[in-house]
Amino acid sequence: MAKQMSRVVKDLKYKASEKGLDSFTETKLQQWLAARADLLNPEMQRLFKRMYQFALQTQFEGFDRVFKKLVGGSAESATTTPAWIELIADALCRGINARESDIARKSLQEAFYFCIGIAPELSPLLFRKRLQAVLRLRGIKGIIRVFLRMHLCNLICTDLHDSLQADTPTGDVLNRRLEEIERICQNAAAAGVSSWTKWSEPDLNLT
């Protein structure tokens, strides 16, 4: 797992030097990467494994059973899709240090919303159906790739937002910088997850 994580970091460093970023943003991003030796630390690796197990069990056992097993008695009080997503994110991030956990929970929730079509008003029944459909269509790696993209982008934007904004003459420039950072994170996540051959997709025909 650590080997795959280091691949993501190396790819992110490489893509940070691609054309598209202005020199100021490129320098800030390279400095940030050099300072974040713990970008994907053991705690985050545990989170990826939990995500994998959650997605795998959902495919084989069904969402309802896995959800109740994951969140315990809290499942009974959750009656909306946002509540379900929040409970899942909280449970998967349990035990991660406070700062990383806050950003990871945010990234997980965004990933779930992105995968189901950004529809917080969706009923829990339809959320469950859409999530299972996404797992069938994109596979487990697809869900993890979306989360990794969101998480890298949130980490960078949280840490660099003030410095990027301080050097920004207009809001349009800041928006372009953030869009380029998001593109870099998306490419790095896609390239990194594609090498995770250890996590094979389950054969649902064997169920």
C-alpha positions as CSV (number, residue, x, y, z in Angstrom):
1,M,0.0,0.0,0.0
2,A,2.8,2.4,0.9
3,K,4.4,1.8,-2.5
4,Q,1.2,2.8,-4.3
5,M,0.9,5.9,-2.1
6,S,4.4,7.0,-2.9
7,R,3.5,6.7,-6.6
8,V,0.7,9.2,-6.2
9,V,3.0,11.7,-4.4
10,K,5.7,11.3,-7.1
11,D,3.1,11.8,-9.8
12,L,1.7,14.9,-8.1
13,K,5.2,16.3,-7.9
14,Y,5.8,15.7,-11.6
15,K,2.5,17.2,-12.7
16,A,3.1,20.2,-10.5
17,S,5.8,21.2,-13.0
18,E,3.5,20.9,-16.0
19,K,2.5,23.8,-18.2
20,G,-0.6,25.5,-17.0
21,L,0.5,26.8,-13.6
22,D,2.0,30.3,-13.3
23,S,5.5,30.4,-11.8
24,F,4.3,31.7,-8.4
25,T,1.8,28.9,-8.0
26,E,4.2,26.3,-9.2
27,T,6.8,27.4,-6.7
28,K,4.3,27.4,-3.8
29,L,3.0,23.9,-4.8
30,Q,6.5,22.5,-5.0
31,Q,7.4,24.0,-1.6
32,W,4.2,22.6,-0.2
33,L,5.0,19.1,-1.5
34,A,8.5,19.2,-0.2
35,A,7.2,20.2,3.3
36,R,4.5,17.5,3.3
37,A,6.5,14.4,3.7
38,D,3.5,12.8,5.5
39,L,1.1,13.6,2.7
40,L,-0.3,10.1,2.6
41,N,0.7,8.9,6.0
42,P,-0.1,5.5,7.6
43,E,-3.4,6.9,9.0
44,M,-4.5,7.9,5.5
45,Q,-3.5,4.5,4.2
46,R,-5.8,2.9,6.8
47,L,-8.6,5.1,5.5
48,F,-8.0,3.9,2.0
49,K,-8.2,0.3,3.2
50,R,-11.4,1.0,5.1
51,M,-12.9,2.6,2.0
52,Y,-12.0,-0.5,0.0
53,Q,-13.5,-2.8,2.6
54,F,-16.7,-0.7,2.8
55,A,-17.1,-0.7,-1.0
56,L,-16.3,-4.4,-1.3
57,Q,-18.7,-5.4,1.4
58,T,-21.4,-3.2,0.0
59,Q,-21.1,-5.0,-3.3
60,F,-21.3,-8.5,-1.8
61,E,-23.5,-8.0,1.3
62,G,-25.7,-5.0,0.3
63,F,-25.6,-1.5,1.5
64,D,-28.1,-1.7,4.3
65,R,-26.3,-4.5,6.2
66,V,-22.9,-2.8,5.8
67,F,-24.2,0.6,6.7
68,K,-25.7,-0.7,10.0
69,K,-22.5,-2.6,10.8
70,L,-20.4,0.5,10.1
71,V,-22.3,3.1,12.0
72,G,-24.0,1.0,14.7
73,G,-27.1,2.4,16.5
74,S,-26.8,5.7,14.8
75,A,-28.3,4.2,11.6
76,E,-31.7,4.2,13.2
77,S,-31.8,8.0,13.6
78,A,-30.5,8.8,10.1
79,T,-33.4,9.6,7.8
80,T,-31.8,11.8,5.1
81,T,-29.0,11.3,2.5
82,P,-26.8,14.0,4.1
83,A,-27.1,12.3,7.5
84,W,-26.2,8.9,5.9
85,I,-23.1,10.4,4.1
86,E,-22.0,12.2,7.3
87,L,-22.3,9.0,9.4
88,I,-20.3,7.0,6.8
89,A,-17.6,9.7,6.6
90,D,-17.3,9.9,10.4
91,A,-17.1,6.1,10.8
92,L,-14.5,5.7,8.1
93,C,-12.3,8.5,9.5
94,R,-12.5,7.3,13.1
95,G,-9.1,7.4,14.8
96,I,-7.4,9.7,12.3
97,N,-5.8,12.8,13.9
98,A,-8.0,15.8,14.2
99,R,-6.7,18.0,11.3
100,E,-6.4,15.2,8.8
101,S,-9.7,13.8,9.9
102,D,-11.6,17.1,9.3
103,I,-10.3,17.4,5.8
104,A,-10.7,13.7,5.1
105,R,-14.3,13.8,6.2
106,K,-15.0,16.8,4.0
107,S,-13.3,15.0,1.1
108,L,-15.3,11.8,1.6
109,Q,-18.6,13.7,1.8
110,E,-17.7,15.5,-1.4
111,A,-16.7,12.3,-3.1
112,F,-20.1,10.6,-2.2
113,Y,-22.0,13.7,-3.5
114,F,-20.0,13.8,-6.7
115,C,-20.6,10.0,-7.3
116,I,-24.3,10.2,-6.8
117,G,-24.7,13.4,-8.9
118,I,-24.5,16.1,-6.2
119,A,-28.1,15.6,-5.0
120,P,-28.4,16.2,-1.2
121,E,-32.2,16.1,-1.5
122,L,-32.0,12.5,-2.8
123,S,-33.9,10.1,-0.7
124,P,-31.8,7.5,1.3
125,L,-33.4,4.8,-0.9
126,L,-32.2,6.4,-4.1
127,F,-28.8,7.2,-2.6
128,R,-28.3,3.5,-1.8
129,K,-29.3,2.5,-5.4
130,R,-27.1,5.2,-7.0
131,L,-24.1,4.2,-4.8
132,Q,-24.4,0.6,-5.7
133,A,-24.8,1.5,-9.4
134,V,-21.7,3.7,-9.3
135,L,-19.8,0.7,-7.7
136,R,-20.9,-1.5,-10.6
137,L,-20.0,1.0,-13.3
138,R,-16.8,2.6,-11.9
139,G,-15.6,-0.2,-9.6
140,I,-14.0,0.3,-6.2
141,K,-11.0,2.1,-7.7
142,G,-13.4,4.6,-9.2
143,I,-14.7,5.6,-5.8
144,I,-11.3,5.8,-4.3
145,R,-10.0,7.8,-7.2
146,V,-12.7,10.4,-6.7
147,F,-11.9,10.6,-3.0
148,L,-8.2,10.9,-3.6
149,R,-8.7,13.7,-6.1
150,M,-10.9,15.6,-3.7
151,H,-8.6,15.0,-0.8
152,L,-5.4,16.2,-2.5
153,C,-7.2,19.3,-3.7
154,N,-8.6,20.1,-0.3
155,L,-5.3,19.7,1.4
156,I,-3.5,21.9,-1.1
157,C,-6.2,24.6,-1.2
158,T,-6.5,24.6,2.6
159,D,-2.8,25.1,3.2
160,L,-2.0,27.4,0.3
161,H,-5.2,29.4,0.0
162,D,-4.0,32.4,2.0
163,S,-0.7,32.7,0.2
164,L,-2.3,32.3,-3.3
165,Q,-4.9,34.8,-2.4
166,A,-2.4,37.3,-1.1
167,D,-0.5,37.4,-4.4
168,T,-3.7,37.5,-6.5
169,P,-4.6,40.7,-8.2
170,T,-8.1,39.6,-9.2
171,G,-10.5,36.9,-8.3
172,D,-10.3,35.4,-11.8
173,V,-6.6,34.7,-11.3
174,L,-7.3,32.9,-8.1
175,N,-10.0,30.8,-9.7
176,R,-7.7,29.9,-12.6
177,R,-5.0,28.8,-10.1
178,L,-7.5,26.7,-8.1
179,E,-8.8,25.1,-11.4
180,E,-5.2,24.2,-12.4
181,I,-4.5,22.7,-9.0
182,E,-7.7,20.7,-9.2
183,R,-6.7,19.4,-12.7
184,I,-3.3,18.4,-11.4
185,C,-4.9,16.5,-8.5
186,Q,-7.3,14.8,-10.8
187,N,-4.6,13.6,-13.1
188,A,-2.4,12.5,-10.2
189,A,-5.2,10.5,-8.6
190,A,-6.1,8.8,-11.9
191,A,-2.5,7.8,-12.6
192,G,-1.9,6.7,-9.1
193,V,-5.0,4.5,-8.6
194,S,-4.5,2.9,-12.0
195,S,-1.3,1.2,-10.7
196,W,-3.1,-0.4,-7.7
197,T,-3.2,-3.9,-9.2
198,K,-3.3,-5.4,-5.7
199,W,-6.9,-4.3,-5.2
200,S,-8.7,-6.4,-7.8
201,E,-12.4,-5.8,-8.5
202,P,-14.6,-8.5,-7.1
203,D,-16.4,-11.0,-9.4
204,L,-20.0,-10.5,-8.4
205,N,-20.9,-13.6,-10.4
206,L,-19.3,-15.7,-7.6
207,T,-21.7,-14.3,-5.0
